[in-house]
Amino acid sequence: MDIQEAIWFLLNGGYHVNPFITAVEGSVPSAATSALVTAALSHNSFVPAAGDIVGVLLDGGDGLSNNGTDLQSLLIEITVPPQGTGCPATQGFWQQSQSLAQL
């Protein structure tokens, strides 16, 4: 819940307060949520490394105003893959790829 609240704040500039959250948290934002937001705002040069999880925001169409007039925006998580080294095309690679494409 703290992560979701931090995301709402970072995307919309405000916390998403509703009875479900306040029933669990007691107050919004929680200390953990505030710490997450502070940490996110203080890292303006962060570059994710292999193994880190990054979020990709897909805006539903109204610039994240979430006023009920658009499709729901989505946030998906992706693990950063390791950086490749060398040529991935080992002997027989292109022949195998062509055979798979014909399937």
Summary of the structure (lengths in Angstrom):
residues: 103
radius of gyration: 20.5
end to end distance: 44.9
largest distance: 60.9
contacts: 197
relative contact order: 0.13
helix: 39%
strand: 12%
